[in-house]
Amino acid sequence: MKIAVRCSQAFVDGQGHVAGHDAGATLVRRLLRVFPGSVLVGPEPLRADGFEVLPLELVDVTDTVVVNMDVIDSCDVWRTLAVGQREPRIMNFVWWNTSQFRHTVERASLAMSCALFPTFSNSERTATEVREIVGAHVSQVLAEKARAGWVNLGIRLEHVRPRMEPAVPVVLYPAIYVSERKQPKLFLDVVDRVARRTPLKVEARLHETHLVSEPAMKLSQREWAWVGPLTASRDDYWEALAHTTAFLATSTEESYGLEYVEAMVAGAIGIFPDLPWAHALLPAHYPYFFRTAAQAEELLHRALTQTADCRAELDVAAGGSFAGWLRDRHDDDAFDRTITAQVAAWFG
């Protein structure tokens, strides 16, 4: 059985690679790797580097499962493929925050899609949200038949580089967007106050669409801040993480939190809002949660000035080794095994 990956955000560059470092592009590359011989759904036929690109209309439904990352329109995908009495096989992949769909029509469409087609989620938290949306918007008959699975996305541990402690502590803006949900103003306000107390550098690598945004411009005006484009390669990305001292997470909601996990595995100390999405990533006794901006300031200041002590506290919170705890629970090998088994269970 073959897999066709459909993601409207994905595009292939001139070298035949799936371009971009955002979560969507990363997951498309991962799915193409996990399922050898897969194709990527795109606007026109193309022979890429190690995979094919095919328009949806040319996908052979007799031996192909469409993994749709644009879940809200799975019913439209089914209509396109269900010609000549064919029975398309479609699997939803929910890899984003369900709260982005706020309108009643959007949430009802999402619920209907997840009720009609098997749905795989990027974390237990996301899977729970999907079940709640389905239960609230579709009939009991459909809701009871809904099929769902999940696994934490995890990261490729072989990418991690040896630590390179910087002369001046480096604070990472842990996102590639400065959208409202990420609360960039709170990030800047807290770091501003910490910068008055101790030397630091801030690094923010942003998607090109957000580089000229107002929050990005305000951050770039600080003499201690560097704001620039995403790294050219994954190797460069992991090299940069290897010298990151800490990061301040200010997002109100996350479906998983891939960037945070990657930074922590690389050795950065994470300062998190005291919210359910953050607790889902971390040990029960993780010490660096904040409820107010003042608390965030104190925690970040301590992470930058007492770094060794903070790392020792993380090890205690994890029952021995924080790095080992992260590796055990966020290894993408578990993702590979689980999604492969789930596709086999649902589609044979």
ABEGO torsion letter per residue (X at the ends): XBBBBBBAABBBBAAGBBBEABAAAAAAAAAAAABBGBBBBBABBBBBBGBBBBBAAABBAAABBBBBABAAAAAAAAAAABBGGBBBBBBBBBABBAAABABAAAAAAAAAAAAABBBBBABAAAAAAAAAAAAAABBAAAAAABBBBBBBAEBBAAABBBBBBBABBBBBBBBABABAAAGAAAAAAAAAAAAAABBBBBBBBBBAAAAABAAAAAAAABAABBBBBBBABAAAAAAAAAABABBBBABABBAAGAAAAAAAAAGBBBBBBBBAAAAAABBAABABBBABAAAAAAAAAAAAABAAAAAAAAAAAAGGBAAAAAAAAABAAAAAAAAAAAAAAAAX
